[in-house]
Amino acid sequence: MSSTDDFSGDAAPGNDGPDPDTSYDTGTPADTADTESTFAGDDAPAGDDAFGGPAEEGPAGRADDGTPQPWRTQDTPKDPHTTPEHQPPPGQWDVGPVERLESLNGSVAYHGNAVTLNMGTPTAEFQWMDLDATETSRTWRLHEEVPDPERMAGMAERLREHHLLVLVGAKGSGREFTSCVLLAERCGSARLGVLHGDQDRLARALIERNGRRLKRGYGVRVNVGPHRPDPATLDALALRAREREAYVVVIVEDPQADLGDLGPFAVHHRRPEPLPVLKAHLRAALAEHRTQCAENCTHDDTEEFRDRAMEDPRTHRKLGAAPSVHWITRFARDLAGCLHEPEGALDALLDAPVGDLRSLVRRFLKLSEQVTDPAAAGPHHQALRIAYLLGHELPLSDVIRAGTLLGIDMLSVENRDTAPARPVFEADLDRLVPPGGGIAAEPGAGAADNPRRARLADPELMSTAVEVVWHDIPWLREPLVAWLRRLGADDLERVRARAGVIAGHLLRYDFDSVYRDLVKGWAISKSVSDRRCAALALAVALEADSPWLTDRITRQVASWADSPRWPFQDSAARAYGTSLGTRDVSATLPALQELAGRPALVPYVSVAYSLTALFLAEDGTEPVTEALGRWIRSSNDNLPRHAVRALLVLGPFAVGPELPSRPRLAQQAMDDPDQEETLLLLWQRALVDPAHSGQAWQLLQQWLLAADQDEELARFLEKFVPRVCVPRLVRRTRFHLRRCAREHPEATCVRRVLDSLDRP
């Protein structure tokens, strides 16, 4: 005789099976965790904490006003707990709480509300468990707060018609929750059960012995995992269920299954929107808390807390990373537990990661399991998964292209006799990166984007993935470096920038190796794109906020700046325009000035853009403005050139939302006469320099047109522009302003400046 786990007494009578996550045991009528076990999945619809709603919420299966919901079928009982048609006939259950089922060899073991059937072989063992009526009722009431009438109506009608429904869906999508509600609609919440056993034989076990394992008038749920019942088995099961006046819901864990192979009984089960689920469960948990609270908190107190928790953006971020519906119910319970805790408790909960991101990435990349399907972890599929993890917020077209390139580089180190000349594989992202698995964000996040983008459930997954790929797949290091070099030379700027970001994350974990094999080559390259990637990589690495890493990066950039090789110097100038330089603007300016004074950097705009970044940094405006004054007056002819370029880059930046039409440089000149003199010299040099005069005239025209919306700026320019026009510039100024006046006849400031130039 086989044995069964102890389900007697008060030990969670509603559980479908042993809960592997005992720290979050809820004692639910449905599965408390969706695991790889033979037992049921992780959707965990109900429990004292997760699904317990206040008694005043109304009878099960009814809205607050007592009206039936629109997805109810015509013969749905009004009250599944009390109506006569849902009570067993007299004497039917005289044998006890469970029906005395028969096995093939008569080997039956009873324990509490569980019965174990030995089918005559060591593996053919089945367990029947009744679901607790009270918890099922609470599940039903909570379901009313997360309505999906159209979807539920279709499933309820199919179950009513065939006595069988096959729910095809992924783990964590709430399948057990839905099946519990649907079966309670047909049979009442007091007459539901779950059959456990070998998943590939569960469906057939229900039809053997003329279907006598189906309790008459009962609803039963079976989870067959990834095993798809054949159509003949489903037809026979529907027939037996109808004969026994029973209702059966079969759960198939295969989101990609073809419904046509499962007959008219199958429907796809999609995961509900997480926000309404959290709202319903948090409201129920807080209502239960009020009934037990020793501090006599009121309805207003709990509602204020609920609103504050739901409006916190961290809550929405965690919902996007929620791996399952059951996780959301636990999260609601944890939120409710913070009601009377110190403020830091709620912050700690909301700031904590959703789970072990490293383990999640390993499972996603098929590093933590025995893969039975070689294609599941093949180079191309694995490459596409890596590209998705590292391509957060990039268009999917870029991710797929990058994944294809990585797959080619991975094949170069794969052990095989001959590599295919043109690898072909199916880039089915919905299968390779299924939503709701903790990796991809929910389908609703950014669904209106065009182009469609890769979105991670938790942005921190990207950094974790970099570390996992680098350390846990050592043979992939060489292909990964080659892949990043490819991306760094891509035609698209966003792809090149992502290569620098990924390299920066790698520097956090292995600075010496990554710098030697990748970043150093970028820094010394004659390609501007490569040098940008080098500077960006160091900036991303610096964000790790590691004292050792910060000191190492600072010394490395200083070494670049002191190098006699101009690519290193240009890379250093670009690095000073990142967070490395903006941390201390006053200390960075002397090093940047030293670089700007060298003739090697004159052809490049790296100094000007870095100077702009320092100007826009906090507390950077004043020291950079003073530096511009020194540079434009310097005897070193290289410094005025960089100062003029900085004017052209900084010129379009406005003061802010309060003065959107006023340039920041003009505002400084209006406030400080010394700054006005510096700005005067900058404009005079810019307008006469053949290399920059075309851009300078366009920028001056933008200032004059903007002054039509700002009278104070117009009065300043009316006096300032004639001062800029030294004798050699008067004719050029009149030419450009008259052309502007013809193109913009409504521009009043341009005409006022022209009138000022015509005055003696």
Steps between C-alpha positions, in 0.01 A plus 500: 500500500631842414520783747374855498605822676323592822200716418302419814382735771518873442811494286400702198199299385467712190846440354524310175829349606815564700612862479874527428501861619396451859601851600209631297248224569151638467288192547310564180231296331710501188867442451723706722801479272559408139805280511669244287349233726253243377243684704305801385633831379579836658197709441377474861164670473400525858597496864428649840744779429484528125133455434331568829245772446275657760169333562309811407614480139187303413422141412732306284446540130302822539577863442470754782149587391397135490467481119648208309813570300465517120710190438271271704318238297125463523508195723770629734381465863432824678658374822722196442522428873132478595284419197332157512621394160859516624448282806587128469210252489418336835733217583741569215786598730429256781848353451668816633659820371639333190336259258636146526674483163628178346848434365600232255613268775282632781794668679352814658643706789297765687652778706286797608346647190756339267478161332791321334435257217766247398442406139705182527836643396759695702435819303123485466404676823225760521373727775159660528458810717187699572529878488387694804162661436569810708822579323344433162225747587758762586679428175175556315432830672847630421458395139203736476741790561719404203233446235558388145140438385567419136775248572319336791172477309662300221670258736191458719282423198749247365516322837120496527460357151771231505545433874870533415729798458869490409689810617822547304731752664837577651606462860402787723208612286232422760368183339411331830327818615288511186417130507391525864253776417366329188442168677337672796260664255388155381516287816510732798805579705441206739534235229839558340804273496843457347655178372879469523731238361713421199421788270515298182230259635270734690250558223479128417463412869172690508343291224626160609257272684210665314582838645430394858786717621286799413292594800142539393396863493852613590740733324854371462821663386803316367835649399668289235801729467654509152331171401230559241214250526414343168162594347356152559573524873337843520191381312466204736555720804228743387263206451573352843466837668161554344387155606612565858356853497848621588710784363872476423763766435828371356801734520765465229827682552588580140421857390603417142266203467272494198145511631382310196686192627298507823154506350216736582582492872818711496549872559813705553531638853679832519629666809277777642623856532710511817381838628132405555611174660720685748227754577246228576730294718643799683149626576402156630816465712448845654133425568598184685764695687240747625301219660805389698689826552598573859549868416140547384592636160210634296386451144645842415838396642522190285371679190761773540773239534368305200494811281853594603632153427320470166615842379866435576687447171704227665182298540436515126862406431468191718171405333673511164748244629244280678567138399150373578154588625584319822798731551265800470274358772801454730616852420156634597523318832851637560381852421216469748751387761679836472193698609613562859871445442753789487519687171825326414327161492287595198800655325706187562224282355457714190875535442573129538549302176210284393706185535843352447582667170811293446313171527227639277753588230666160526166325455411727210829418326448127570807483726325349804311209354539188293387596152321222317446696182838589345343790311378656825856599598652504151748775415250710307219478753740560787654794312159654445418466870829669592433778249154554650642526851761751386270690261259656750297781336656440157273428200444129451647526152831607656479222761436230241779628276740517794397152612565363152849652499572355844382159384749513212783585740390221736508246219865587440596337831237225502621142473356353183641336191368757254326829562198580282567757233176678573347410837122509497296504820159612614519829691171452682539757777168414662637150558865585567415797724146432627330782691422430862817300557680775686716602203278683251269774620126449486353521148320823588825681580587707196260309275429816301870548418593520137738337448435229757774492763663250730397577857631320806278445798781634721773724347750354750479176301735651243789545741437156650496341155837657416655346810341158440607483137856610580562275800269201451564445127879548480524363147274785387746777597682510169180499288348762731796737456494449123124568504545825692760614247244435226233700684746783567544539124128478418334757274247596769609727783267332752657162430852641531405663830358171630834332427667758726240447772547122497877541512459734797305236690773247419764738637324491837564126527836455323668832430846379400388234251225707340719809476786303344289306251241761403501852645867573436452416133208740484693777675795485259288455187494761226122459485303769682227245578749269670638780716147598603437139604817501710397815686146375549621165633707671769207725594266200542759315707538806721130484593574188706615744769797285598792697653754259352342514156466879512870540581594251226296682237631841605859382465424338164353818352793703632730251326312555176532875536878477553550267205679640192255314278213726393222232505567448871489878552169529319356208700607676820332823389178310435522323838525839676157581360341206685425449867874470556535873432167634622564370854751781552484762224764731647753216522421376149535832316883529532544149355258577217675830429833318479354271236330785312831684467654218297481523120411129466141558618422805286322294230264344754204627700563282805621794710199717410246232589676420825509870587126515433438203728697670777306826445167319538612312812391614844719793611678490165368815332721754675837320475442406135400857409817629660700237308340615173610854579858384549501280193362762259767746615785245498810545287488127427296500181365150568302610807287769324400243237368264764327792675318595179388141452370502856298815418339323203415193708375697802315769306166317452461412871224706661480628855222257586124446485436842650688672213498252212600760242800651682846346444696430816808678366292810422352495851849496651605795285187692601579443868877558498689762294819290513314205352361730232854589396595132483192424291586793271848358431358153441250626242754715319742207470222262391360726227838561335642146530453332159470159667205604718342814355218313322380338826552826688273701268228235532525510881481882504188485285341255749573741786341792313187303409465377860514861619159564341359299793715677762501880505782521755720283280405709195615821671829336594569371146402832346802652672728194510502396132622840369787474749593160357518649152853632479566680169595184318166339604256781421438406137468128583260576784273714282500231231398219735244707691331629184472146369352395832249787486385387155458140616323606822305821429332475841836511686501837676828463690697445178368829359576684822863379486522603133376845595766516772771417246380777267526762772825700501 
